[in-house]
């Protein structure tokens, strides 16, 4: 089969590799229909995260159909259409039972600890508690996004708004920093949780256009968003900031647009040890700061009803599709944000569409 493999920093290779086989009775093999290229894949590509094994198959976002089932898997059958969380989870350890499936004691990240899904087929360990069977009403594109991007954005919004009383939600000012795929999904999360005053900050007009279509007020980062948002909040700053970029500059902006006593929910993947404000500054402004990896598998079932309502066109964030053989072009385009790129998807196999 064809697969996208990591070679070294800024070098990937699509090559023919053996098709995966069942290694454990709890495994399944999935034929990949769609595989996402995630912003965190770029951390590996750029060398910001060190430790990915050479020739590892990349990718942790995928959906497809099951083609082989291990002997101890009773939750799924061959031909089931499924989506996967980006990490495996056992469903029975301390962390899984607490709903923190991303910290499962047996967790493995696709494309890092084990071979990923930017390939024609992928092996899924602990399949019964890692995969989700997709209802027919959920499209392949929605099925892809529910394994990582959608729950991650929703989790960011939930963390940020968890301290807001229901009676205060309508008057709560929320700012989303970064209108990439996760930031755009956090807008939906904020709306579903009751927020109505949502400001989306980005520098890319096309991304701001999508944010506007999802119900946010678009704010260009080129036009001093700090002063703009203070002007919208009687000089105080916003109540909640959803930070979906993952760098020091974004956190600094979050700190400066937030009112005293506000909340920063940071879901962007940070690779720097630098922090833009000190404990003393956080104390003096009564900052609540929440961060951490999304427990995607614990959230996926809860998000299916939102997709079934067809209230939001989440698939509009997919801007580019590539075959696996054009992976170098896809990574370069996404890395450099060329051609108004928002979300890249690989289509590994040419399948008939309904």
C-alpha positions as CSV (number, residue, x, y, z in Angstrom):
1,X,0.0,0.0,0.0
2,X,1.0,3.7,-0.3
3,X,1.8,5.6,2.9
4,X,3.2,9.0,3.9
5,X,6.3,8.5,6.0
6,X,8.6,10.8,8.0
7,X,12.2,10.9,7.0
8,X,13.7,13.9,8.7
9,X,12.8,17.6,9.3
10,X,11.0,19.0,6.3
11,X,11.3,15.7,4.5
12,X,8.6,13.2,4.0
13,X,8.2,10.4,1.5
14,X,5.2,8.6,0.0
15,X,6.3,5.0,-0.5
16,X,5.0,1.5,-0.9
17,X,5.0,-0.3,2.5
18,X,3.4,-3.6,3.7
19,X,-0.3,-3.5,4.5
20,X,-0.8,-3.7,8.3
21,X,-2.0,-6.9,9.9
22,X,-3.7,-7.8,13.1
23,X,-1.2,-8.0,15.9
24,X,-3.5,-8.3,18.9
25,X,-7.1,-9.8,19.1
26,X,-8.3,-6.3,20.1
27,X,-7.1,-4.8,16.8
28,X,-9.0,-4.0,13.6
29,X,-7.7,-2.9,10.2
30,X,-9.4,0.1,8.7
31,X,-9.4,1.0,5.0
32,X,-8.8,4.8,5.1
33,X,-11.3,6.8,3.1
34,X,-10.1,10.2,4.4
35,X,-7.0,11.2,6.4
36,X,-6.4,14.7,7.8
37,X,-3.3,16.8,7.8
38,X,-3.3,18.4,11.3
39,X,-1.5,21.4,12.5
40,X,0.3,19.2,15.1
41,X,1.6,17.1,12.1
42,X,3.5,20.2,11.2
43,X,5.3,20.2,14.5
44,X,6.8,16.9,13.5
45,X,7.5,18.1,9.9
46,X,9.3,21.2,11.1
47,X,11.3,19.4,13.8
48,X,9.6,21.3,16.6
49,X,8.7,18.0,18.3
50,X,11.8,15.7,18.4
51,X,11.5,11.9,18.6
52,X,9.4,10.7,15.7
53,X,11.0,7.5,14.4
54,X,12.3,7.7,10.8
55,X,9.9,6.0,8.3
56,X,7.0,6.2,10.7
57,X,3.7,6.5,8.9
58,X,2.3,9.9,9.7
59,X,-1.3,11.1,10.5
60,X,-3.7,10.7,13.4
61,X,-7.0,12.0,11.8
62,X,-8.9,9.4,9.8
63,X,-12.2,7.7,9.0
64,X,-12.9,4.7,6.8
65,X,-14.4,1.2,6.8
66,X,-13.3,-1.9,8.7
67,X,-11.8,-4.6,6.6
68,X,-10.5,-7.0,9.3
69,X,-11.6,-7.6,12.9
70,X,-9.6,-9.2,15.8
71,X,-11.1,-12.1,17.6
72,X,-11.8,-10.2,20.8
73,X,-13.5,-7.2,19.1
74,X,-17.3,-7.5,19.5
75,X,-18.3,-3.9,19.1
76,X,-17.6,-3.7,15.3
77,X,-17.9,-5.8,12.2
78,X,-16.3,-5.8,8.8
79,X,-17.7,-3.0,6.6
80,X,-18.6,-0.8,9.5
81,X,-17.9,2.9,8.7
82,X,-15.9,4.4,11.6
83,X,-14.1,7.4,12.9
84,X,-11.1,7.2,15.2
85,X,-9.9,9.3,18.1
86,X,-6.4,10.5,17.5
87,X,-5.1,8.4,20.4
88,X,-6.0,4.8,21.4
89,X,-7.8,4.3,24.8
90,X,-8.6,1.2,26.8
91,X,-11.9,2.4,28.4
92,X,-11.2,0.9,31.7
93,X,-8.2,2.5,33.4
94,X,-8.3,5.3,36.0
95,X,-8.1,8.1,33.4
96,X,-10.5,6.6,30.9
97,X,-13.1,6.1,33.7
98,X,-12.6,9.8,34.6
99,X,-13.3,10.8,31.0
100,X,-9.6,11.7,30.3
101,X,-9.2,9.2,27.5
102,X,-6.2,11.2,26.1
103,X,-4.3,10.2,29.2
104,X,-5.2,6.5,29.1
105,X,-2.5,4.3,30.6
106,X,-2.3,2.3,27.4
107,X,-2.7,5.4,25.1
108,X,-0.8,5.5,21.8
109,X,-0.8,8.4,19.4
110,X,-1.3,7.5,15.8
111,X,1.6,8.8,13.7
112,X,4.0,8.9,16.7
113,X,3.9,5.9,18.9
114,X,2.4,3.7,16.2
115,X,2.0,4.0,12.5
116,X,-0.6,6.5,11.5
117,X,-3.3,6.9,8.9
118,X,-1.9,8.9,6.0
119,X,-2.0,5.6,4.2
120,X,-4.4,3.2,2.4
121,X,-4.9,1.1,5.6
122,X,-4.2,1.5,9.3
123,X,-4.1,-0.8,12.2
124,X,-6.2,0.3,15.2
125,X,-5.3,-1.2,18.6
126,X,-7.9,-1.3,21.4
127,X,-10.5,-0.8,18.6
128,X,-13.6,-1.3,20.7
129,X,-12.9,1.7,22.8
130,X,-11.0,3.8,20.3
131,X,-13.3,3.8,17.3
132,X,-16.8,5.2,16.8
133,X,-19.4,3.8,14.4
134,X,-20.7,6.6,12.2
135,X,-24.5,7.0,11.5
136,X,-25.3,7.2,7.9
137,X,-26.5,10.8,8.2
138,X,-22.9,11.8,9.2
139,X,-20.8,12.5,6.0
140,X,-17.3,11.1,5.6
141,X,-16.0,14.7,6.0
142,X,-17.8,15.1,9.3
143,X,-16.7,11.7,10.3
144,X,-13.1,12.7,9.8
145,X,-13.4,15.9,11.7
146,X,-15.2,14.3,14.7
147,X,-12.1,12.4,15.6
148,X,-9.9,15.4,16.5
149,X,-10.7,18.8,15.1
150,X,-14.3,19.1,16.2
151,X,-13.9,17.6,19.8
152,X,-10.7,19.6,20.3
153,X,-12.4,22.9,19.5
154,X,-15.4,22.0,21.5
155,X,-13.2,21.0,24.5
156,X,-11.5,24.4,24.3
157,X,-14.9,26.1,24.4
158,X,-16.2,23.9,27.2
159,X,-13.1,24.6,29.4
160,X,-13.4,28.3,28.8
161,X,-17.1,28.6,29.5
162,X,-17.3,26.0,32.4
163,X,-17.0,28.8,34.9
164,X,-19.7,31.0,33.5
165,X,-23.2,30.8,35.1
166,X,-26.0,29.9,32.7
167,X,-27.8,33.2,33.4
168,X,-24.6,35.1,32.5
169,X,-23.8,33.2,29.3
170,X,-25.7,35.5,26.9
171,X,-23.8,38.5,28.1
172,X,-20.4,36.8,28.1
173,X,-17.9,38.2,25.6
174,X,-15.8,35.4,24.1
175,X,-12.7,35.9,21.9
176,X,-11.3,33.1,19.7
177,X,-7.6,33.6,18.8
178,X,-6.8,31.7,15.6
179,X,-9.3,30.7,13.0
180,X,-7.6,27.5,11.8
181,X,-9.7,24.4,12.0
182,X,-9.7,24.0,15.8
183,X,-10.4,27.7,16.4
184,X,-13.4,27.5,14.0
185,X,-14.7,24.5,15.8
186,X,-14.4,26.3,19.1
187,X,-16.8,28.9,17.7
188,X,-19.4,26.2,17.3
189,X,-18.6,24.9,20.7
190,X,-19.2,28.3,22.3
191,X,-22.4,28.8,20.4
192,X,-23.7,25.4,21.5
193,X,-22.9,26.2,25.1
194,X,-25.0,29.4,24.9
195,X,-22.5,32.2,24.1
196,X,-23.8,34.9,21.7
197,X,-21.0,37.5,21.8
198,X,-18.1,35.7,20.0
199,X,-15.2,37.5,18.4
200,X,-12.9,35.6,16.0
201,X,-9.4,36.9,15.6
202,X,-7.2,36.0,12.6
203,X,-5.1,37.7,9.8
204,X,-6.5,35.6,6.9
205,X,-9.6,37.0,5.3
206,X,-10.9,33.6,4.1
207,X,-10.7,32.2,7.6
208,X,-12.5,35.2,9.0
209,X,-15.2,34.6,6.4
210,X,-15.8,31.1,7.7
211,X,-15.8,32.4,11.2
212,X,-18.4,34.9,10.3
213,X,-20.5,32.2,8.6
214,X,-20.5,30.2,11.9
215,X,-21.8,33.2,13.8
216,X,-18.8,35.0,15.1
217,X,-17.8,38.7,14.6
218,X,-14.6,38.8,12.6
219,X,-11.7,40.8,13.9
220,X,-8.6,41.2,11.9
221,X,-5.4,40.8,13.8
222,X,-3.9,43.4,11.6
223,X,-6.1,46.1,13.1
224,X,-5.2,46.1,16.9
225,X,-7.7,43.6,18.3
226,X,-6.8,44.6,21.8
227,X,-8.1,48.1,21.5
228,X,-11.1,46.9,19.3
229,X,-12.2,44.4,21.9
230,X,-11.8,46.8,24.8
231,X,-14.0,49.2,22.9
232,X,-16.6,46.5,22.7
233,X,-16.5,45.7,26.4
234,X,-16.5,49.2,28.1
235,X,-12.7,49.1,28.4
236,X,-12.6,45.9,30.5
237,X,-11.6,43.2,28.0
238,X,-13.4,40.0,27.1
239,X,-14.6,37.5,29.7
240,X,-13.2,34.3,28.0
241,X,-10.4,33.8,25.5
242,X,-10.2,30.6,23.5
243,X,-6.6,30.3,22.3
244,X,-6.2,27.9,19.4
245,X,-2.9,28.9,17.9
246,X,-0.2,27.4,20.2
247,X,2.5,30.0,20.5
248,X,3.7,32.7,22.9
249,X,2.4,35.6,20.8
250,X,-1.1,34.2,20.9
251,X,-1.0,33.7,24.7
252,X,0.3,37.3,25.1
253,X,-2.7,38.5,23.1
254,X,-5.0,36.4,25.2
255,X,-3.7,37.9,28.4
256,X,-4.0,41.5,27.0
257,X,-7.5,41.2,25.6
258,X,-8.9,39.4,28.8
259,X,-10.5,41.4,31.6
260,X,-9.4,41.0,35.2
261,X,-11.0,37.8,36.5
262,X,-11.3,36.3,33.0
263,X,-10.5,32.9,31.7
264,X,-8.0,31.7,29.1
265,X,-8.7,28.3,27.6
266,X,-5.6,27.3,25.6
267,X,-5.9,24.3,23.3
268,X,-3.1,25.2,20.9
269,X,-0.1,22.8,21.1
270,X,2.8,24.7,22.7
271,X,6.4,23.7,22.1
272,X,8.1,26.6,23.9
273,X,9.0,26.8,27.5
274,X,8.4,30.6,27.4
275,X,5.3,32.0,29.0
276,X,4.2,35.6,28.2
277,X,3.0,36.5,31.7
278,X,4.4,35.8,35.1
279,X,2.7,34.2,38.1
280,X,2.6,37.6,39.7
281,X,0.9,39.1,36.7
282,X,-1.6,36.3,36.6
283,X,-2.3,36.7,40.3
284,X,-2.7,40.5,40.0
285,X,-5.3,40.0,37.3
286,X,-7.1,37.0,38.8
287,X,-6.4,34.9,35.7
288,X,-7.9,31.4,35.3
289,X,-5.7,29.5,32.8
290,X,-6.8,26.1,31.5
291,X,-5.0,23.9,29.0
292,X,-4.3,20.4,28.0
293,X,-4.9,17.7,25.3
294,X,-8.5,17.0,24.4
295,X,-9.9,13.6,25.5
296,X,-11.4,13.1,22.0
297,X,-12.9,9.6,22.5
298,X,-14.8,10.7,25.6
299,X,-16.4,13.5,23.6
300,X,-17.1,12.0,20.2
301,X,-20.5,10.3,21.1
302,X,-21.7,13.6,22.6
303,X,-21.0,15.5,19.5
304,X,-22.8,13.2,17.0
305,X,-26.2,14.8,17.8
306,X,-24.8,18.2,16.8
307,X,-23.8,16.8,13.5
308,X,-27.1,15.0,13.0
309,X,-28.9,18.4,13.3
310,X,-27.0,19.7,10.3
311,X,-27.0,23.2,11.9
312,X,-23.4,23.9,11.0
313,X,-21.4,23.2,7.8
314,X,-18.2,22.0,9.4
315,X,-17.0,20.5,6.2
316,X,-16.4,23.9,4.7
317,X,-13.1,24.1,6.6
318,X,-11.7,21.5,4.2
319,X,-10.0,23.6,1.6
320,X,-7.7,21.1,-0.2
321,X,-7.7,17.4,-1.1
322,X,-4.6,15.5,-2.2
323,X,-3.8,11.9,-3.1
324,X,-1.0,10.4,-1.0
325,X,1.5,10.6,-3.8
326,X,1.3,14.5,-3.5
327,X,2.0,14.6,0.2
328,X,5.1,16.8,-0.2
329,X,3.0,19.4,-2.0
330,X,0.3,19.1,0.6
331,X,2.6,19.6,3.6
332,X,4.4,22.5,2.0
333,X,1.1,24.2,1.1
334,X,-0.2,23.8,4.6
335,X,3.0,24.7,6.3
336,X,3.3,28.0,4.3
337,X,-0.4,28.7,4.3
338,X,-0.5,29.0,0.6
339,X,-3.6,29.2,-1.7
340,X,-5.9,30.2,1.2
341,X,-5.3,26.8,2.8
342,X,-7.4,26.1,5.9
343,X,-7.6,22.3,6.1
344,X,-5.8,19.6,4.0
345,X,-7.3,16.1,3.6
346,X,-5.7,13.1,1.9
347,X,-7.9,10.8,-0.2
348,X,-5.9,7.5,-0.1
349,X,-8.1,5.4,-2.3
350,X,-10.4,6.3,-5.2
351,X,-13.8,5.2,-4.0
352,X,-17.2,5.7,-5.5
353,X,-19.2,8.4,-3.7
354,X,-22.9,8.3,-2.9
